[in-house]
C-alpha cells in the first residue's frame, strides 16, 4: 500500500481518502459507524424471513420466482445452488456477456447450468453503445468497473421487468456491500441494501428505482456529453422505461439473509460437484472470472494510491473475521504482477478499441488528481 497518510488503527483505511476521518484515538468514522450499526445489518437469522416472505409472496404468480446473475464465479454459483435446492425456487440464470468473462468463467457457467438444469439466458448488450459507456468511465473516472456495476444493476432490473420476474438475486459479498458504509454515504448500493432489509413494498421500490434511475441519468450526463449517444445508452439500459402498470423488480442481496464465508462456499461447491471449478490462482477476494480485473486494479492503485481490495479488507477487519497480519497477506495475494497487468490491459484496450497512448494518458492524469469524483 503506497499511501503514507495516517491510517485507522483497526481497518487500515488512510485518512483523507474515501471520506475517511480519524478521531483522537486513531479510529475512523467507518469503524465508529459500524460499531453502532452492525447488530442491525448482519443478523442473518433475523433477516432470513425477509427473503422467504418475499419468495412466498410471489410464488406461483410468475413463471420464474427469481433471476440470478451467473458469472461463473464462486458466489454466483453458490447463490444459484442454494436458491434451487434449499429455497426450492424456480430460477432463471442470467449471464451478462460484455466480452470480459474469462474462458475459465465460461467453462464454469456451462458446467453449472448443465448440472443445475435451470433455464439460462445470455444477455449481450448493444455493444456499439455500451463500448462508449466503458470508454467514458475509463476516461472520466479511470474505472471501467463502474460501467459493470451501475449498468449491471439497471439492466438486471430492466430485464426482470421485461420478463416479469419479481426479484434479481445477486451474490455480492458483505465486504462489497458495506465497504462504503459510513455516515452520510451516497453509495447507491447502500440505498438498495436498506430496502432489502425492510419489508417488501412495491410503492417504496418504485420510488427507489426512480431515484436511482435519475441519478444514473445524471451520471450519464457527466460521462457522455453526446446527446445522441446518451439517448442510445438510455434505451439500452432502460428500454421503453417504467410505467405504473409494470412490476418493479427488486435487486436482492442473498448474503444479507445467509451467512458468508468464502472458504466454506468453495468447499460447499466442490464437495457437491455441481460444476464449479476454482481458478488456478485462487485467493481470497480474487476475481478469476474477469479478464480486465488486473487492469482495473492497476488503475485503482494509480488513482487512489492503495490496493483495490483494501476497502474490502478494511470491511473484513471491521467484521473481525481477519487479523491485520492476514489483511496484509490478502492484499499481497491480490497484487497482480506487471505481466498480468499488461495482459489484462491488452484485453481491455482490444475490447474498447482504444490505443495504448490513450490509456497511458489516463494513467498520467489520475496520478496527478485527487481520488474524489463528483459521484462519491
N, C-alpha and C positions, 0 to 999 in steps of 0.2 A: 504494500500500500504506500503510494508516493506522498500523500498529503502529510505535511508537518504540523498541521493545526492541532490544538488540544483536542483530545478525544474523550468521549463519555467513558467513565471508568467501568461501566458494565457492558455496554453494547458496542463500543469502539467506533461509533459514528463520529466524524470530525465536526467540530463546532464551525458554524457558518455555512455548512453545506446542507442541502435538503431541509432548510429551515430548522436546523439543529441549534438549540441554545443550552448551554451548561449552567447549572446553578452553582452556588458556592461550594457544594460538596463534590462537584465534578460529575453529577448525574444529569442526563439530558432530559429535555421536555418529552421525548418519545417514551423514555423509561418511566417517568413520573405518570404520564397519561396511562401507560399500560398497567402500572400498579393499581391505578384507580378503576380500571375498566375490565381487566382480564376475566374476572369471575363472570361477567355478563356476556362475554363473547366466545369463550372456549368451553363452555359446559355442553358437550355434545349429547350427553344423556338427557339433558333438559331440552335441547333443541331438536333431537331426532323426531319427536312427534310432529314438528312443523313440516318436515319432509313427508312423513307418512300421511298426514292430513291433507297435504296438497295433492299427492298422488291419488288418494282415495276420493277426493272431491271431484276429480275429473275422470275417474275410472269409468271406462265404457262409453264416455261421451264422444271420444275421438278415436280414430284408428290407432294412433300411437299415444302412449302415455307421456313420452318424453323423447327428446333428441339428445344425443351425447356426441360431443366432439371427439373424434378418434384420430390422434396424430401419430400413433404407433409408439408413443412413449408409455412409461410405466403407469403414470397416474390416470391417463385416459383409459388404458386397458383395464385397470382395476375398477374404475367407476362403472364402466360398461358391464363387467362381470358381476359386480355386487348388485347393480340395479336389476339385472335379468335373473340372478339366482336368488338373492336374499329378499329383494323387494318385489320380485315376480312382475316386473314392469315390461310392457311391450315397447321396445326401444328402437328408434331409427338411429344408426350410427352415421355421422356426417364427417367427411374429411375435406378440409379446405385445401385445395391444390393451388398454391401460389407459386409453385416451381422451386420452393426451397426445402421441401421434405427430402431427406437423405434416402439412399437405396435401402439402408437399414430400416428406416421408418416405414417405407412402403412394404418391405418384406413383412414386418410386424402387422401392419394393417391388414394385409391379405390373410395372414395366418389367423389372426384374432377373429376376423369376420367369418372365416370358414369354420373355426372352432365353435363360435357362439351361435351361428345360424341366424343372426339378426339381419334385417334389411340394411343396405349400405348405400349412401349417396355420396358421390364425389362432386364437390362444387368447384367449378372453375370460373373465376371472375372474368369480367371484361378486361383482359389484361392490358390492352392499349390504354385504357383509362387508369386502371389500378397501378400500372407501372409508374404513372406520373404521381400517384399518391405516395408510393415508396420513394421516388426521387425527391419529392417535396419534403418528406420527413427527414430524409438524409441531408438535404441542403439546409433546411431551416433549423432542424433540431439535432442533427448528427445522430439520429437514432431511428433506423428502419423498423425497429420493433413496435413503434407507435402505430404504424400502419397495420400491423398484425393485431395488436391489442384493441385499438379503437374500432378498426374495420371489422375485426372478428366478432366483437360484441354486437355491433349494429347488424352485420349480416346474419348472425345467429338469430337475433330477434326477428329480423325480417323473414328469414327462411321459415321459422316456426309459424309466423303469422300466415305466410302464403300456403303452407302445408297444413295449417290448423292443428298445430301441436302446442299444448299449453306450457311446456317447460323445455328449456335448453339447459341441461345439467353438465357442468364442466368440472374439471379436476384440478383447478388452481389450488396450490397448497396454502395452508395458513400463512407460511412465510411470505408468499407472494401477495396474499390478500391484505396482510397487516403491515407491510413494510413502510407504508406512508400513514400509519396510524398515529397522529399527533393532534393536539388541539388546533382547531381551525383548518384542518386539511381540506384541500379542494380536489383530492383524488376522486375521480369518477367511480372507481371501484368500491370505495368506502360507502358511497350512497347506495350502491347495489347490495352490498353486504348488510347494511342496516335494514333494507327492505326484506331481504331473505330472513332476517331474524324476527320479523313481525308476522302476525297472522296474514294470510293471503287476502289481498284486497285488489280487485280489478280496477277500481277507481284510482287507488294510490299508485298502482303500477302504471296506469295510463299517464298520470301526472309526471311520474319519474321518467318514464320513457320519453315524453315530450320535452322535458327539461334537458335530459341527456342528449337528445337529438339536436336541440337548439345549440347546445354547447359544441357538439360535433360540427354543426354548420359554421359556427364562429371559428372553430379550429381550421376548417377547410378554407374559410375566407382568408385567414392568416397564411395558410400554407400554399394555396393555389389562387393566385390573383386572376388568372384567365377565367372569365365568366363561363365561356362555352365548356371548357374542361371541367370546371367546378360543377356545372349542371349535369354533365355526363357522369361524374363521380357520385353525385347525389342520387341519380337514377339507379346507378349500380348498387348503392348502399341502401337506399330507401324504397326502391321500386316505385309503385304508384303512391306511396305514402299511406299513413294510417287513417282509417275512418272510424267513426264512433261505433260502427257495427262490427268491426273486427275484434277478435280476441286479442288481448295484449299478453304475449308470452312472457314468462319470467326467466331471467338468466340466473340459474340457481347454482350455488357452490356446494358440491357434495361434501366437502370437508369442513363445512360448518356443522354438519349433522352426524358425521362419523369421524372417529379419531384418525390422525395422520401420523404415520411413521414410515419413512421411506424404505428402510431396510425390511420391515415387516411386509410392506406392499410387494416388494420384489420377491421375497421369499414365498408369499401367498401365490403370486402368479406362476412362479417356477415350479412350485410343488404341485399345482393343479394342472400344469402343462396345457395351457389354453391359448397357445400361440405366441405369447410374449417371449422375446429373447433380449437379454440385456446387451447393451453395446460393449464393444471391446474395451473402450476406455471408461468403463462405468465408474462414477464417483458421485458423492452426494451433491445435489444441485446441478448435475451435469445435464446437457441437452444434446444427446446424440442424434435426435430426430431432425435437427435443423442445420442446414448447410451453411447458413450465414451467422450462426451463433458466435463463432470466434471473431468474425469481423465486427459484429455489434459489440462484443465485449471489448475489443481493441478501441473502438470509437468512444465507448463509455469511459474507459480509463483515461483517454486523451482529454475528454471533455471535463470530467469530474475529478480526476486525479486519484480515484480509488477503483478497486476491482469491482466488476459488475455484480458479483454475488455478495458484496459487503452488506447492502441493505437487507438481503435475505438472512445472512449470517447474523446480523445485528438483531433481527427478529427472533431467531433461534436462541440467541443469548438472553433476550428478554423472557422468552418462554422458559428458560432454564433447562433446555434439552441438550445443550453442549457447553463445554468449558471454553475459556478463551484460548487455551492451547489447541483444542480441537477446531476452533474458529479459524486460527491461522493455518492449520493443516488443510481445511476445506478450501480456503482462499488460494493456497498454493496449488492444490489439485485442480482448481478451476482457472488457473492462469495459463492460457494457451501458449504454445511455442511460437516463435516467429514463423516457422514453416507452416504451422496450422493456420495462423492468421492470414498469411499470404494466400493459401489455398482458398480460405473462406472469402477473402476479399475478391478473389477471382470469380467465384460463384456469384457474388453479389453484383459485380460490375457486368458480367456477361448477361445476367437476367435483366438488369436495368438498362443495358446498352449504354453504359457510361464509360468514358475514357478514364484511365488511371490518373491523369493530370487533374481532372475534376475532383476525384476522391482525395487526392493529396492536398488540394486547395481547401477542402472541407476540414481536413485534419489540422492544417496550419491555422485556420480561422478559429476552431474551437479551442485550440491550445492557448489562444490569446484572450478568450472570452470567459465571462462568468458562467457557472453551471446553471444559473437560473434561466428559465424560459417563461414566456408570457402565460403559460398554462400550468405552472407548478401549483 
